């Protein structure tokens, strides 16, 4: 089995679950956040839509410098879902054409200071794919606080039984 044949179905599953969450966001709640230090629903949703682009970036470059990073700022759920789908299609292409890249080292820096360095496969598994459930869980808490039905993910949801 090629590495991309393992990663692409995993990505597709995570994206499908993420899309279910994104489509539950009411447009009038996009600026909600439960605490002043929390991200808004809009920020979390945009962040989730951006995650597949990290796959493309990891596979096509040897490093990323986060200095000057600007997050996505789409305004509507439809725009965010479209971004998620576009980024996923590009990520799948990058995975298919880069099978010899997975063991190459990748580095994240901040203004030249190394934050971490590891093989690209490890970046994809620990730093990228793990972002999906982490931020969906945040949305799930926000949904619960707003009395919005929480979608089922890896098993049943109390709201969908």
Backbone as CSV, one residue per row, in Angstrom:
resi,resn,N_x,N_y,N_z,CA_x,CA_y,CA_z,C_x,C_y,C_z
1,UNK,0.846,-1.179,0.000,0.000,0.000,0.000,0.890,1.240,0.000
2,UNK,0.576,2.175,-0.852,1.300,3.443,-0.882,0.795,4.318,0.262
3,UNK,1.639,5.191,0.739,1.281,6.028,1.883,0.056,6.877,1.579
4,UNK,-0.037,7.421,0.383,-1.197,8.249,0.073,-2.497,7.440,0.085
5,UNK,-2.412,6.132,-0.198,-3.617,5.287,-0.159,-4.114,5.105,1.272
6,UNK,-3.264,5.326,2.236,-3.644,5.322,3.649,-4.182,6.698,4.052
7,UNK,-3.500,7.759,3.616,-3.834,9.113,4.072,-5.081,9.703,3.434
8,UNK,-5.299,9.445,2.147,-6.437,10.077,1.473,-7.784,9.632,2.060
9,UNK,-8.030,8.338,2.313,-9.301,7.977,2.946,-9.452,8.585,4.355
10,UNK,-8.345,8.671,5.079,-8.383,9.309,6.403,-8.779,10.786,6.256
11,UNK,-8.165,11.471,5.312,-8.502,12.872,5.051,-9.970,13.004,4.658
12,UNK,-10.430,12.159,3.754,-11.820,12.237,3.296,-12.802,12.031,4.443
13,UNK,-12.491,11.103,5.347,-13.356,10.882,6.510,-13.390,12.115,7.409
14,UNK,-12.219,12.670,7.692,-12.157,13.849,8.561,-12.872,15.047,7.938
15,UNK,-12.733,15.205,6.637,-13.378,16.324,5.948,-14.896,16.138,5.936
16,UNK,-15.362,14.922,5.704,-16.813,14.672,5.714,-17.407,14.981,7.087
17,UNK,-16.720,14.565,8.151,-17.193,14.870,9.503,-17.156,16.374,9.759
18,UNK,-16.118,17.014,9.307,-15.977,18.458,9.495,-17.079,19.210,8.765
19,UNK,-17.384,18.771,7.559,-18.445,19.429,6.795,-19.788,19.341,7.517
20,UNK,-20.056,18.196,8.153,-21.302,18.080,8.934,-21.361,19.157,10.017
21,UNK,-20.242,19.376,10.694,-20.204,20.399,11.741,-20.382,21.793,11.144
22,UNK,-19.651,22.077,10.078,-19.724,23.409,9.486,-21.143,23.743,9.035
23,UNK,-21.833,22.769,8.461,-23.186,23.016,7.951,-24.213,23.215,9.061
24,UNK,-23.850,22.917,10.304,-24.751,23.165,11.439,-24.610,24.574,12.003
25,UNK,-23.627,25.310,11.554,-23.392,26.644,12.111,-24.462,27.608,11.609
26,UNK,-25.223,28.197,12.528,-26.181,29.227,12.104,-25.420,30.508,11.737
27,UNK,-25.776,31.119,10.629,-25.082,32.329,10.170,-25.102,33.436,11.230
28,UNK,-26.167,33.480,12.037,-26.261,34.545,13.042,-25.428,34.266,14.296
29,UNK,-24.731,33.127,14.331,-23.887,32.780,15.489,-22.393,32.773,15.132
30,UNK,-22.041,33.249,13.940,-20.650,33.184,13.479,-19.687,33.946,14.389
31,UNK,-20.151,34.969,15.068,-19.256,35.762,15.917,-19.307,35.351,17.391
32,UNK,-20.027,34.276,17.682,-20.112,33.792,19.063,-18.778,33.222,19.526
33,UNK,-18.444,33.523,20.773,-17.339,32.863,21.462,-17.693,32.837,22.942
34,UNK,-17.405,31.722,23.621,-17.837,31.567,25.005,-16.978,32.324,26.027
35,UNK,-15.830,32.817,25.608,-14.914,33.494,26.521,-14.093,34.485,25.715
36,UNK,-13.635,35.543,26.344,-12.864,36.563,25.621,-11.579,36.017,25.001
37,UNK,-11.009,34.954,25.561,-9.786,34.362,25.014,-10.069,33.312,23.951
38,UNK,-11.315,32.957,23.753,-11.706,31.938,22.776,-11.767,32.520,21.371
39,UNK,-11.612,31.636,20.383,-11.865,32.028,18.999,-13.371,32.097,18.781
40,UNK,-13.780,32.869,17.784,-15.196,32.880,17.403,-15.489,31.619,16.586
41,UNK,-16.751,31.333,16.433,-17.147,30.211,15.569,-16.598,30.436,14.165
42,UNK,-16.672,31.653,13.656,-16.158,31.968,12.322,-14.664,31.638,12.221
43,UNK,-13.893,32.003,13.240,-12.458,31.732,13.227,-12.168,30.232,13.250
44,UNK,-12.891,29.498,14.077,-12.687,28.047,14.131,-13.076,27.411,12.800
45,UNK,-14.209,27.837,12.244,-14.679,27.275,10.974,-13.676,27.550,9.851
46,UNK,-13.174,28.757,9.770,-12.168,29.081,8.760,-10.900,28.265,8.974
47,UNK,-10.526,28.092,10.214,-9.338,27.300,10.545,-9.532,25.850,10.081
48,UNK,-10.688,25.285,10.339,-10.973,23.922,9.886,-10.902,23.820,8.362
49,UNK,-11.411,24.820,7.665,-11.388,24.796,6.202,-9.972,24.903,5.656
50,UNK,-9.108,25.518,6.407,-7.723,25.723,5.988,-6.854,24.480,6.174
51,UNK,-7.197,23.621,7.104,-6.332,22.495,7.472,-5.874,21.659,6.265
52,UNK,-6.738,21.292,5.322,-6.224,20.504,4.190,-5.128,21.215,3.397
53,UNK,-5.128,22.549,3.392,-4.073,23.265,2.668,-2.717,23.056,3.335
54,UNK,-2.713,22.712,4.612,-1.453,22.411,5.304,-0.823,21.141,4.734
55,UNK,-1.665,20.218,4.274,-1.147,19.002,3.650,-0.391,19.378,2.382
56,UNK,-1.021,20.209,1.560,-0.384,20.655,0.328,0.920,21.384,0.638
57,UNK,0.875,22.283,1.593,2.063,23.030,1.969,3.174,22.152,2.505
58,UNK,2.811,21.157,3.294,3.810,20.244,3.849,4.459,19.428,2.745
59,UNK,3.654,18.929,1.824,4.191,18.068,0.781,4.999,18.842,-0.261
60,UNK,4.667,20.093,-0.480,5.322,20.857,-1.547,6.474,21.736,-1.073
61,UNK,6.689,21.844,0.227,7.774,22.688,0.744,8.506,21.962,1.860
62,UNK,9.672,22.416,2.159,10.473,21.808,3.225,10.308,22.497,4.558
63,UNK,9.645,23.660,4.536,9.443,24.372,5.792,8.307,25.381,5.659
64,UNK,7.910,25.901,6.811,6.922,26.979,6.870,7.370,27.929,7.959
65,UNK,7.434,29.213,7.630,7.717,30.224,8.641,6.393,30.902,8.979
66,UNK,6.008,30.851,10.234,4.707,31.362,10.653,4.688,32.876,10.885
67,UNK,5.851,33.512,10.793,5.883,34.965,10.943,5.037,35.583,9.834
68,UNK,4.105,36.430,10.226,3.250,37.087,9.257,2.067,36.253,8.788
69,UNK,1.863,35.073,9.392,0.730,34.212,9.017,-0.580,34.976,9.159
70,UNK,-1.430,34.863,8.170,-2.758,35.476,8.187,-3.802,34.386,7.988
71,UNK,-4.696,34.207,8.954,-5.730,33.172,8.809,-6.788,33.573,7.780
72,UNK,-7.502,32.575,7.301,-8.625,32.822,6.397,-9.684,33.648,7.118
73,UNK,-10.452,34.401,6.344,-11.502,35.237,6.940,-12.786,35.201,6.130
74,UNK,-13.190,34.004,5.690,-14.459,33.903,4.962,-15.604,34.281,5.893
75,UNK,-16.650,34.876,5.316,-17.742,35.377,6.126,-18.931,34.462,6.289
76,UNK,-19.146,33.534,5.336,-20.346,32.702,5.394,-19.977,31.222,5.470
77,UNK,-20.922,30.442,5.934,-20.727,28.995,6.003,-20.501,28.432,4.602
78,UNK,-21.261,28.885,3.625,-21.087,28.380,2.254,-19.670,28.641,1.738
79,UNK,-19.136,29.824,1.979,-17.767,30.142,1.554,-16.748,29.245,2.252
80,UNK,-16.981,28.985,3.518,-16.065,28.156,4.302,-16.094,26.716,3.819
81,UNK,-17.282,26.172,3.568,-17.407,24.796,3.060,-16.747,24.683,1.686
82,UNK,-16.945,25.671,0.834,-16.308,25.672,-0.489,-14.788,25.668,-0.337
83,UNK,-14.256,26.463,0.570,-12.808,26.497,0.823,-12.310,25.135,1.303
84,UNK,-13.049,24.514,2.218,-12.684,23.189,2.719,-12.587,22.198,1.562
85,UNK,-13.575,22.183,0.683,-13.597,21.246,-0.443,-12.454,21.520,-1.425
86,UNK,-12.222,22.785,-1.746,-11.133,23.134,-2.657,-9.779,22.735,-2.077
87,UNK,-9.570,23.036,-0.805,-8.302,22.686,-0.161,-8.110,21.180,-0.092
88,UNK,-9.192,20.446,0.095,-9.111,18.989,0.153,-8.722,18.414,-1.201
89,UNK,-9.315,18.918,-2.271,-8.974,18.439,-3.618,-7.495,18.686,-3.909
90,UNK,-6.988,19.846,-3.536,-5.569,20.158,-3.749,-4.683,19.268,-2.878
91,UNK,-5.110,19.002,-1.655,-4.335,18.136,-0.758,-4.236,16.726,-1.312
92,UNK,-5.333,16.207,-1.847,-5.304,14.864,-2.430,-4.334,14.796,-3.599
93,UNK,-4.323,15.821,-4.445,-3.375,15.860,-5.564,-1.935,15.869,-5.045
94,UNK,-1.677,16.688,-4.037,-0.322,16.786,-3.485,0.122,15.456,-2.881
95,UNK,-0.788,14.755,-2.227,-0.439,13.465,-1.632,-0.113,12.428,-2.706
96,UNK,-0.885,12.414,-3.780,-0.680,11.416,-4.839,0.629,11.608,-5.590
97,UNK,1.066,12.827,-5.752,2.274,13.054,-6.542,3.552,13.099,-5.699
98,UNK,3.457,12.885,-4.402,4.622,13.089,-3.540,5.000,11.870,-2.711
99,UNK,4.822,10.668,-3.245,5.064,9.470,-2.431,6.491,9.366,-1.909
100,UNK,7.450,9.918,-2.604,8.831,9.834,-2.121,9.172,10.957,-1.140
101,UNK,8.223,11.817,-0.836,8.453,12.959,0.048,8.166,12.676,1.524
102,UNK,7.464,11.621,1.832,6.944,11.422,3.184,8.009,11.296,4.265
103,UNK,9.180,10.794,3.919,10.208,10.641,4.947,11.167,11.825,5.000
104,UNK,11.017,12.778,4.095,11.871,13.971,4.129,11.518,14.831,5.337
105,UNK,12.506,15.518,5.866,12.299,16.366,7.037,11.545,17.641,6.652
106,UNK,10.729,18.108,7.579,9.953,19.335,7.410,10.131,20.151,8.674
107,UNK,10.167,21.444,8.535,10.471,22.322,9.663,9.472,23.473,9.721
108,UNK,9.003,23.784,10.937,8.219,24.991,11.168,9.104,25.966,11.928
109,UNK,9.132,27.205,11.427,9.939,28.235,12.061,9.089,29.463,12.348
110,UNK,9.606,30.313,13.201,8.995,31.611,13.479,10.110,32.642,13.384
111,UNK,10.092,33.384,12.294,11.137,34.379,12.029,12.528,33.738,12.081
112,UNK,12.622,32.534,11.526,13.893,31.829,11.450,14.200,30.913,12.624
113,UNK,13.526,31.085,13.749,13.737,30.212,14.910,12.968,28.911,14.706
114,UNK,13.652,27.773,14.825,13.007,26.477,14.614,12.062,26.177,15.773
115,UNK,10.794,25.952,15.438,9.801,25.546,16.441,9.782,24.026,16.575
116,UNK,9.828,23.326,15.439,9.973,21.867,15.447,10.385,21.409,14.066
117,UNK,10.899,20.169,14.033,11.323,19.552,12.787,11.057,18.057,12.906
118,UNK,10.449,17.486,11.865,10.161,16.051,11.852,9.875,15.618,10.425
119,UNK,9.867,14.298,10.168,9.521,13.823,8.823,8.106,14.266,8.427
120,UNK,7.926,14.498,7.132,6.638,14.982,6.636,5.482,14.065,7.030
121,UNK,5.689,12.754,6.996,4.608,11.849,7.398,4.169,12.136,8.831
122,UNK,5.127,12.346,9.713,4.807,12.647,11.114,4.090,13.989,11.246
123,UNK,4.491,14.963,10.444,3.803,16.262,10.449,2.337,16.057,10.076
124,UNK,2.110,15.283,9.006,0.738,15.059,8.551,-0.111,14.372,9.613
125,UNK,0.458,13.386,10.284,-0.310,12.635,11.276,-0.507,13.419,12.578
126,UNK,0.547,14.008,13.103,0.441,14.629,14.426,0.007,16.086,14.388
127,UNK,0.474,16.832,13.417,0.208,18.265,13.405,-0.960,18.664,12.499
128,UNK,-1.283,17.836,11.523,-2.344,18.204,10.586,-3.620,17.419,10.863
129,UNK,-3.575,16.112,10.707,-4.809,15.319,10.856,-5.409,15.441,12.256
130,UNK,-4.566,15.596,13.258,-5.060,15.753,14.628,-5.773,17.071,14.872
131,UNK,-5.604,18.029,13.963,-6.290,19.314,14.109,-7.796,19.187,13.890
132,UNK,-8.201,18.299,12.999,-9.636,18.162,12.704,-10.459,17.832,13.946
133,UNK,-10.186,16.702,14.644,-11.021,16.395,15.801,-10.876,17.419,16.920
134,UNK,-9.698,17.987,17.059,-9.479,18.998,18.098,-10.428,20.183,17.916
135,UNK,-10.467,20.741,16.719,-11.286,21.926,16.494,-12.763,21.600,16.296
136,UNK,-13.084,20.399,15.816,-14.501,19.992,15.802,-15.018,19.880,17.228
137,UNK,-14.185,19.388,18.112,-14.596,19.290,19.521,-14.877,20.671,20.102
138,UNK,-14.053,21.649,19.732,-14.333,23.021,20.172,-15.708,23.453,19.683
139,UNK,-15.984,23.217,18.399,-17.299,23.582,17.868,-18.408,22.835,18.601
140,UNK,-18.158,21.565,18.917,-19.158,20.791,19.655,-19.504,21.424,20.996
141,UNK,-18.507,21.935,21.691,-18.757,22.626,22.970,-19.553,23.902,22.719
142,UNK,-19.159,24.660,21.715,-19.895,25.880,21.390,-21.350,25.538,21.054
143,UNK,-21.539,24.491,20.234,-22.892,24.071,19.874,-23.704,23.730,21.123
144,UNK,-23.098,22.985,22.019,-23.810,22.593,23.240,-24.227,23.836,24.027
145,UNK,-23.319,24.803,24.160,-23.616,26.035,24.891,-24.722,26.850,24.224
146,UNK,-24.828,26.733,22.905,-25.851,27.465,22.150,-27.107,26.637,21.896
147,UNK,-27.144,25.430,22.433,-28.265,24.506,22.241,-28.474,24.168,20.763
148,UNK,-27.354,23.955,20.065,-27.362,23.503,18.677,-27.027,22.018,18.688
149,UNK,-27.743,21.229,17.927,-27.527,19.794,17.857,-26.087,19.481,17.447
150,UNK,-25.421,18.616,18.220,-24.040,18.225,17.939,-24.058,16.985,17.046
151,UNK,-23.398,17.052,15.884,-23.397,15.896,14.985,-22.615,14.713,15.554
152,UNK,-23.001,13.525,15.141,-22.227,12.333,15.474,-20.905,12.397,14.714
153,UNK,-19.849,11.855,15.329,-18.561,11.818,14.638,-18.095,10.375,14.529
154,UNK,-17.283,9.918,15.466,-16.765,8.556,15.400,-17.726,7.552,16.027
155,UNK,-18.774,8.026,16.591,-19.805,7.200,17.194,-21.054,8.056,17.315
156,UNK,-22.073,7.552,17.985,-23.331,8.298,18.084,-23.199,9.573,18.903
157,UNK,-24.078,10.504,18.635,-24.180,11.745,19.403,-25.462,11.661,20.220
158,UNK,-25.431,12.234,21.392,-26.642,12.264,22.228,-27.778,12.980,21.516
159,UNK,-27.448,13.845,20.571,-28.461,14.587,19.845,-29.031,13.846,18.647
160,UNK,-28.391,12.760,18.257,-28.808,12.049,17.054,-29.196,10.594,17.332
161,UNK,-29.599,10.306,18.542,-30.001,8.933,18.880,-31.502,8.801,18.793
